[in-house]
Amino acid sequence: MVALLPRAMIAAWLVASAACFAPHNHRPIRAVHPPTPVFLDACQSRGEQHDSSHTTIPTDGQIKDRMTGRRRHIIVGAALLLGAVGLPSASSAAGIIPHLPSPNDLKAGLVSILDNLSHSGTKGMVLYTLSFIVWTMTAGITTPVETAAGMAFPLQKSIPLSAIGKIGGAFFQYTLAKYLFSDLARKKLEGNEWMDKINVSFEKHPYRVALIWRFSPLPEFVKNVGPALVPTLRTRYQLLAILTHGLPFTVLWSCMGSEAARVARGGQASVLLKRMVAVISWVGLFVSPTAFGWWIKGLGGSSEEENAAVESG
C-alpha cells in the first residue's frame, strides 16, 4: 500500500499540472457587439443615457483566456477528485495483490485438475476436450494448457485431445464469425480501403495469406475472427492453415509437458527438445512478425502501383 498510495497522488498531480500548463485550442468566439440604435432609442425613451465610451467589448483573446481558465480549474478539480478516489482503491488493491496466486501455483493447480481428469477415463478425456474448446474460443491462450495436459495425460492421449480442443475451438470460432456475424461486420467495413486490399490478397494467395495470418503476432481471437470477415477466403483454406499451424505446436508443447513430468520423476531432459524450443522461439520472435510485416507492406505497395498505373493511363 505504501508503494501504491504515492502513485495515485503523483498521477493526480501530473493530470493537474498538464491541465495548468498544456496549451488549449478552442474555436473562435465572437466578441460582444456595441449597443444597437434600437437599444439607444429605448434608453432615451426612458430618460436614460448610455455612455458608449465606457462600454468594454472583450476581445476574442480575452474571452478565450476566460474560458480556458474556467476549464483548467474544472480539470484540476477533477484530477484532485480522481486522486482522492484513487487512495482507497490503491489501499484495497494493495490488500488484494499479496493474495493473488503466483504463476507456479496456477500451473500446479491446472496440472492437478488435469491429473484428476486423466484418472477419470473416457469421461475425463471428453470433459477436457470440451473444456479446451471453450477455453480456446474465449481465453485463447493455449500453450500452458497443452503443456499441463502433457504432464497429466499420457503422451499418446494428450496430443490428440489437445489438438482436437485447440483446432476445434479455433475452427468453431471462425465458423460462428463467418456464418453468423460476418454480414454485419462487412457492412460496417464496406468501402474501407484496407479491407479491399486484404480481400484481393486473400483471393490471389488464399492458403499462403491465411497461414501468414495464423503465424502473425495477433491475438488468437483476431486470428480466428479476422479471416471470417474476408468474403474471398474459402473455408477449406482456413481449416488447412489452422491444421498446419496448430498441430506442430500441439505436439511440441505436449512433449514439453511430458518431459517436464519425466524430469520431475528423476529422468533426463532431452537435448533435441530444448533445441526445438529454441528454434520455435526464434521463429516466433523474429520470423513470424517479419513475414506479417512484409505482407502488410505489400498491401500498401499494391495501392501505390495501382495509383501509378491510373496516373500513367
Secondary structure, DSSP 8 states (H G I E B T S, - for coil): -TTHHHHHHHHHHHHHHHHHHS--------------HHHHHHHHHTT----GGG-----HHHHHHHHHHHHHHHHHHHHHHHHHHHHHHHHHHHHHGGGS--HHHHHHHHHHHHHHHHTTHHHHHHHHHHHHHHHHHHT---HHHHHHHHHHS-HHHHHHHHHHHHHHHHHHHHHHIIIIIHHHHHHHTTT-HHHHHHHHHHHHSHHHHHHHHHHSSS-HHHHHHTGGG-TT--HHHHHHHHHHHHHHHHHHHHHHHHHHHHHHTT----HHHHHHHHHHHHIIIIIHHHHHHHHHHHHHHHHHHHHHHHHH-
